[in-house]
Structures are given as C-alpha cells and as structure tokens.
C-alpha cells in the first residue's frame, strides 16, 4: 500500500506503516517476485536482475524503543546508499512493539525520505521481525543491520556483491577475522569467541561470527530456509547460518570494522543463555529430522567443491576435536541410559542377559545419534549398512563387557559389578569411536563408472584360453 496525497488524489511514496501478518507455516510459503530462480544443485546461482523496477536491496532495521538513535541511523544509512549503491533500494524499519516514540519517529522520517518504509509488529524479537519482513519483501536481496550502525558501512558493498553476482547465497560480517578491526570490551570479546567455539564444537559450524548484526541473503534462498527457522529472538542468526551450511549453501564472510555501542540495551548474559538453549533445541531438531535437511540440500546445494569430490581426502562431520566432543556427549548419555537399563533388568534376570539387553538398546540409539550428529551423515543412504556395521561394533563392546562380568562372576558385591561393567563400557566406547571414524562412517573412495554411452557389450573384453 502507498500513501495517497489528499490534495491531488495521486499516489506518492512507499508506505509509511504496514502491518505484516505472520507467514503460513511450512515450506510452501508464497514467494514474491525475485530476480532469478535457484539454478539447482551443482550449478551456480543466476545473477540478480538489477534492471527490475522493484528495489534491488531491502535493508531491514529491527528496532525496539530506539527513539533516540533511530533518525540519525536512517539518515546516515539513506545518504550512504544514495551516494554509493548503484541500484534501487529500500530501508525497512521493523518496529517490534516499541513503547516509546520510535514508531512516530520512523513514520516522520519515512514521509520525508521516499526509500524509507515502516512496518509495525505487535510482537518483540529480532528473529520474528526479520522473518516476517523478509518473507513479505519483493526485493531479490535482503539485508539487515543494527540500529546503532556499529559496523562501518564501507563493508556493505563487499557484503552485497557476491549475492548480486550469484557467487554466494548468504553474506555475513565477521568481527573475529584476523584482519577485522574491532573496539569492544574484554567481556563481550570473551563471550563472543566462546560462543563461536561452542558452535564449531557441538554443531559443526564453520562460520566465524554468528551474532554480528550485519548480514544479507538472497530472497530466493531465504524463502526456502526461513519457514524452517523457529527462533524469534537473537538466536535466529545462528539458526539460519547453521541451516544454510547444512543445506550446502555458500556463506560469504566479510571482515568488518566494528565499534561497540556502550549504550547498547542488549542483556549479554540473558542473550548468551538464550543462545545456549537455542543450540540445544536446534541440535534436537537436526537429530530428530524436524528440519528436512536432505530434501533442502537436494534442492539448494551447490554441489561438491573440488576437494569434496575427492571423499577420501575428507573427514566427515568436521574436525577430530569436534567429533570427539560430540561423540563424548552422546557417549555420556548412552552410558547413563545403559546403567539405568542394566540396573532395571538386573533385578529380574541374569547379569549377562541384563548386560546384553542394555547394551543392545543403547547401541542402536547410539549409532543413529552418532551417524547424524557426530559424523554429519544425513538421509537414509547407506543407513542399513551403517546400522549393520554398528551392530558388529556392538558385538565387540558386548565381548568386552561380558568378559569383565565373567571376571567378577559370583561376587556378592552388586556395586563392584556395576563399576566393572561401567569401566568395560567406557573402554568399549573408545574402541567404538575409532571404528566409527575409521570404518563405519569413513567416506568411501568413489570408483569411476563407465563413460557415458558405454555398455557392457561395447567394452573391450579380455579372455584367457582355457
């Protein structure tokens, strides 16, 4: 909708305020016009058509009670884009239920600057605002930045260029690259780096800075990924980036110059705790299959890079350290489950049978969790073989624990029994990790098939005389 000039009845500038309804759930969200379709797996993205009459770029500024800083931010950003960005653009202020004069300030600036529009949302949350505004935007390139403009705007060109050219799918500013220039306190620096270590370790992420408020995404990709994100607050950025990496998309990182805002209203501790809860929830979603990663990957992935086409040179699931931490976390949970089942069964059956049942139940669950979570294997391809080989590994663990039980057979001390099988189970766990990494989930070398058009009948045949 646009304003109507009451004096002449003519249509003037873009809307000053619009209320955007929540998008429908599921991947079949209606998509607005974009500049080019996703080319499909294994091929490059189509370049953005910058000759469109629609704004090529839509920059969203999520705000909550930012009456004091908003006008200066909008005028500075508008002047920068007007002077440096060679294509049409729009700046969307996403007001998240502000209780001060933020909305009135935004509307006043929007009446003066044609490229500024305002969206009012009844709910708080950066993730909620970005999801709704981006899904409703007609622009082929979507970006956002924080209202304090802590990031030097000189990084905006390098952020957007790979998306417009089709080289990348998402672009993020990073404050943690070696050539970024950052001014902030040691507390925030420690929390930021610690959080990214956790992301790399537990979620296998590869991007260096999840929470820098300076990101952009192609709209065609956003419409595929956003319906599968759940977080409405600060963890939204991390969830989107992890999902993009899991789906085989290319994330472009731009080193930025960044100055901390000492008056920022963000509660660092509460945000960090919410991020940890978000990591746990996202891990469950990936393990349970709530997010259809194999289907999204089949539709969106760019295909293997040269190194990825040589699977014998790769270690699936990330670094050895990350695999060890994830495997250890699953191992702790499996050991606790094993003990609970063993003690439950031990009261009604022989210790060897109780050990067998406890180990079998936890082994099946352990193989499934490590397959998806530790070693990053998605989908059902080779699932039967993985579980069969996992049962063979289970047999080794059964032999170790059964042998340990045989050593203490006949002892009246039930806790000596428990300690013995626990120690044996831990030893079996170490053996299991080595076998999982080196045998079960090792990527097999791909054997080249026959050339196209070659049949069995046309292949040269060598026979030996009998």
LINZI-V111071 format. One record per helix or strand of 2 or more residues. SS is the DSSP state (@ for helix, = for strand). FROM is the first residue (numbers start at 0). TO is the last residue. If there is no record, write none. Layout:
# LINZI-V111071
{{SS;FROM;TO} {SS;FROM;TO}}
This chain:
# LINZI-V111071
{{=;1;3} {=;10;13} {=;56;62} {@;66;83} {=;88;95} {@;101;111} {=;115;120} {@;125;135} {=;140;144} {@;154;164} {=;169;173} {=;180;182} {@;185;201} {=;213;217} {@;218;227} {@;235;245} {=;250;254} {=;256;258} {@;267;287} {@;292;299} {@;310;312} {@;319;345} {@;350;373} {@;382;406} {@;413;439}}
